[in-house]
């Protein structure tokens, strides 16, 4: 699927046509860890944003949005990007410890120990680890302790995911290809040249990891536009995707089970930030209302 890239490989790929390849890599990366289909009443920017702090400074932030129902039960949507600063994951773990239960995403066998998946050689895992190494960030699976007593798996198994995709005629490779093509089609030749030059400047910057983080951080909002159609059919009708809405249905089913026990007052849902607009819509339909939002810095490009 996606082969691991090393820094040396990136160096060798600095050619006139590099930007198209980088667009594809960015598109695949967004699909694997950020892909979102915005829903009416929700904004992607409420859950993930790039904050511009000058010509050469900025940060990527994810939110923790809290909702409450008439019983006083609080559900927190804790968005994430899957590679981030060590301090980012430290703050997330502090929040997790304050909750009665944390429902987490991970396509894995029901009885599999998440710590064993740290050695996964899947294409998506290799891509995320490549991003971690290039950008000098931490990988979520390495930074989060999934053995905590309040952690509850709330996602599909690999078999369920594969069967659901087969039934829908959907595939990860197809979604990635669609995103790549839409992103390239949306980029004018002039914009492509400018982005190519910016990327080359980041690659040759003495502080390459910081420069690349800044470059890619600025792409996050724009990349979201290229994946709006992932849950649409050829006529533009919303059908939902297994990757997003299908997995969200599983998370909401597990949430409902916990809500029905009346034992937990503070529940967190820890999913990639891109899942959050759809999850918010589902919470509002259950009678929850938004009560507050907080922001955490996932990538920090404010220092030298």
N, C-alpha and C positions, 0 to 999 in steps of 0.2 A: 504494500500500500504506500506508506510514506517512509522513505529510507532516511536514516539518521545522517545529518550533515555535521561536519566538524568545522572548526574555525578555518583550518587549512583549505577545506573544500569551498568554503565561502570566499576565501581569498582568491582561489583559482577561477571563481565564477564572475569576477569583475570584468564583464564584457559589455559591448554596446547594447546587447539585448537583455541585460540582467534584470531590468525593472519588471519585465513581464513575468519572469520567473519568480521574482520576489512578490509580485501581486498574487501569484498562485499560492506561494507559501503562506502569505498572510491570510488568504481566503481559507485555505485548509486549516490553519491555526484557529481562525475565528470559528469555523464550523465545529472543530473538535473541542473548544473550550468556552466559546462565547455565543454560539449561534442562537439568534432570537427571532421570533416573529411577533412584532408589537401587536397588541390588541387594543381595541377601543377603550378609552378611559385610562390607559396606562402609558407611561413613557419610558422607553429604554433608559433614557438619561437619568431617571429617578433611581436607578440601581447600579449604573456604571458610568463614569464620566472621566474625561481628561480635563484637568485644570491647567490652563495656560498661565504661566507666571512670568512671562517675558520671552524674548527671542530665543533664549537657550536654557529655559528653566520651566519645569512643570511637574505634574504628578497625576497618576492614575488612581482613582478612588472607587471603592465599592461601598454600598450602603447596607445598613441594618435597619429595616423598616418594621415597626411594630404595629400590630393590629389587635383590637380587643372586641369581644362579643358582650352581649348583655349579661352574661354570667360572670364577667370579669376575667375570663380566660384570655391570656395573651399569647399570640403567635408571632414570632419574629422571623421574617424572611431575611436570611443572612446570605447575601450574595458573595460570590468569590470568583477570582481568576485563579487558575490552577498553577501558576508560577508567580511568586511574589517575594517581597522583602521578608527577612526573618522576623522583624518586629511586627509585621502584618499578621503572620500566623500566630505569634505570641499573643497578640491582642484578641485574635479570634478564639484561641483556646481559653483565655480568661473569660470571654463571654459564654462559651460553651459550658464552663464549670458552674455558671450561675443559673443554668436552666434545669428544669425537672427532666426533660428528655430532649435529645437532639436527633432529628431525622436527617440522615445524610444520603447523598447520591453516590452511587458507584455501581456500574454494571458488573456484577460478580455473582458467583454461586452463593446461595443463601448461607451455607455453612463455612465459606472461605474466610480465612483470617486476612483482613486487609493488609496487615504487615507483610504477608507473604507476596502480595501483589506489587510490592516495591521493586521486585526484580523482573516485572513484566517486560517482555520484549515486543509488545504489540506496536503497530505503527504509530498510533496516537500517543502511547507512552513514550516511545522513542522521540517523537516530535516535541513533546512537552519537555523532556529532559534536555533535548538540544536547545530549546528556548532558554531553559534554566542556565545552561552552561554559557551560551553566547551572551546572555544579558546579566550574568552573575546574580541570579536570583535563587530562591529555594523552590523545590518542587513540593506541591501540597502533600503528596503521599509520604514524603520524608519528614515533613514538618509537623503534621497533625497526628496526635495519638488516638487512633481509632479504637483502641481497646478500652477507652473510658466507659464506666458503667452506665452512663446515661445515653450512650450512642445507640441508635436503632437504624438498621438498614431500611431504606425506603426507596428502592429502585428495582429495576428489572434484573433478572438473571441473564447471562449471555444467551441462553436458549430461548427465553421469552422475547428478548430483544430481536434475535434473528428471526424467530417465527413471526413476530409482529411486522417486521420489515418485509418479509416474504409475502405475507398476506396483503400488504399494502402496495407491493411492487416498488419498494423503496430500498435504497442502499446508501451506505456512507459514501462510497466512491462517487455515486451519482449526485448526491447532495454537494459534495466537494467540487465536482466538475461544474455543476450548475452555478455555484457561487463564484468560482474562478472566472467563468465565462461572463457572468453578469458584471463582475467587478471590472474586467478588462473592457467590456463594451461601454461601461459608464465613464471610462477615462479617455479624455481627448488626447491627441498626439502631443499637444503643448504641455498638458498636465503630466503626461507620462515622462516627457523629457525632464521637466522640473523635478518630479519625484525621483527619477533616476539619479539626477545630480545630488539631490539631498541625501539619498541613500549612499552614494559613493562618498560623499563628505562624511557621513557617519562612520562608514567602514574605515576611512583613513584618519579619523579623529584619534589623537593620542589616548583619549579616554573612550575607547570604542564601545564598551558595554553601556556606559551612560548615554552616549550619543545615539546608539541603536535603541535604547529604551525610550528616549525622547522621540525618536522618529516613529517607532511602532506605537507608542502611546497616542500620538496624534492621529494614527490611522484607525484607532478603535471605533470612534464615532462614525467615520466614513465607511468603514467596513460593514457596520450594521445595516447601512442602506442596501448593500449588495445582497443581503440574505433575507430581506423582507419577504421575498416570494417563495421561501422554502416550504411554507405550509399551504401553498396555493396550487391548484391544478392549472392546466394550460389555458383555461379561460379566465383565470384570475380569481376563482372561487376558493374560499378558505376550506381546506380539508384537514389541516393539521398534519404534523409529522410525528413519526414514532420517536425520533431523536429528541423532540421537545415535548409536544403535548402528550404523547403516549407515556413517556416517563413521568410527566407531571401528574397524570391520572393515577399512577401507582403511588406517588408521594402523597397525594390527597386521600387516597384510600387508607393508607397507613395513618395519616393524620386523623381521619374520621374515627378510626378504631380507638385512638388514644383520647379523642374528645369524648367519646361515648363512655369511657371508663370513669369520667369525672374525678380522676385522681391527680391530674397534672394541671397546674395553673400557668406555667411558663414553658412553652414549647417552641423550639427553634427548627427551622427547615434550612439546612445548609446545602445549597445547590449552586451551580454556576450562575453568575449574575444574569445571563441571558434567559434563564428559565423564569425569572421573577415577574415580568409583566403578566404572563399567563397565570402563574400561581396567585398573584394578587387578585386578578379577575375572579378566580375561583373562590378565594377567601371572602371577597365582598359579597358574592352570591350566597355564602353561608351565613351572612349577617354580621361579619366582622367589619370594623371601621378602622381606618388608619389613625394612629394616635401620635406617632413621632417617627423621625428619621435621623440617623446618625451616619457619619461618613468615616471610613478608615482609609488610610493611604496604603495602596497595594504596591505601587512603584513610586519611588522618590527620586526625582531628578532635580532637586533644589540645591544640592551642594555642588562643589567643584568636581 
